[in-house]
Amino acid sequence: MIFYDRFHSDSAYQMEHIIFPLAGVPAYDSLRTEDWSWEKEQWVLHRTFDDRGGTFRRNWYNVNSVIIEKISDSSDRFTMERRWVKMGGEWQLIYYKEMGF
């Protein structure tokens, strides 16, 4: 998990490993049906996962070489999702659904 640790501790490295505009869904509009993307100028740096004393859990899935990371609360009501893919030998963030309903 060297990449993952560095992604969350080195802001320049993080920005270099995100494909902007980044597809996803903002927290305030999780029922959005139209396309949405995060722009580099609005990006808020991500930090290392914190389970908040067991309140949140993280699961990983590999779907056709796309690594899907899902974080949710114990009720599965609040969720966050990121998708990662290896491009040119480097991991890249290609999708981000912000924590929300």
C-alpha positions in Angstrom: 0.0 0.0 0.0 2.9 2.3 -0.6 1.0 4.2 -3.3 -2.1 4.6 -1.1 0.0 5.9 1.9 1.9 8.4 -0.3 -1.3 9.5 -2.0 -2.7 10.6 1.3 0.4 12.1 2.8 1.9 14.0 -0.2 -0.3 16.7 -1.7 1.7 17.1 -4.9 1.8 13.3 -5.5 -2.0 13.2 -4.9 -2.7 15.8 -7.5 -0.4 14.1 -10.0 -2.4 10.8 -9.6 -5.9 12.1 -10.3 -7.4 12.2 -13.7 -9.1 15.7 -14.0 -11.8 16.4 -14.7 -12.6 13.6 -12.3 -16.0 11.9 -12.7 -18.1 11.5 -9.6 -20.9 12.7 -7.5 -20.9 15.5 -4.9 -22.3 14.8 -1.4 -25.1 17.3 -1.7 -26.5 15.6 -4.8 -26.2 11.8 -4.5 -29.3 11.3 -6.6 -27.8 13.2 -9.5 -28.6 11.7 -12.9 -26.5 14.0 -15.1 -22.8 13.8 -15.5 -20.6 15.6 -12.8 -16.9 16.1 -12.5 -14.5 17.5 -10.0 -12.1 20.1 -11.3 -8.5 20.5 -10.1 -9.2 24.0 -8.7 -12.0 22.7 -6.4 -10.2 19.6 -5.2 -10.0 19.1 -1.4 -7.0 16.9 -0.5 -7.9 13.5 0.8 -6.3 12.2 4.0 -5.8 8.6 5.3 -8.9 6.6 6.1 -10.1 7.0 9.7 -12.8 4.5 10.9 -13.8 6.9 13.7 -13.6 4.3 16.3 -15.3 1.6 14.3 -18.1 3.9 13.0 -17.0 3.5 9.4 -15.7 0.5 7.4 -13.8 0.2 4.2 -14.1 -2.5 1.5 -12.2 -3.1 -1.6 -13.4 -4.7 -4.9 -11.5 -5.6 -8.1 -13.8 -5.3 -11.1 -12.0 -5.8 -14.4 -8.8 -4.3 -13.1 -10.6 -1.3 -11.6 -10.0 -1.2 -7.8 -13.2 0.1 -6.1 -12.9 1.4 -2.6 -16.1 1.8 -0.6 -16.4 3.5 2.8 -19.6 3.4 4.7 -21.1 3.9 8.1 -22.5 0.9 10.0 -26.0 1.4 8.6 -24.8 1.8 5.0 -26.7 5.0 4.8 -23.6 7.2 4.3 -21.2 6.0 1.7 -18.2 7.2 -0.2 -16.6 5.5 -3.3 -13.3 5.9 -5.1 -12.2 4.0 -8.2 -8.5 3.5 -9.0 -6.9 2.1 -12.2 -3.3 1.5 -13.2 -2.3 3.6 -16.3 1.2 3.7 -17.6 2.5 1.8 -14.6 1.0 4.3 -12.1 -2.2 4.2 -10.1 -4.7 6.9 -10.9 -7.9 8.0 -9.2 -10.6 8.0 -11.9 -13.8 8.4 -9.9 -14.9 9.9 -6.6 -18.4 9.9 -5.0 -18.2 12.1 -2.0 -19.5 10.9 1.4 -23.3 11.3 1.4 -26.6 9.5 1.3 
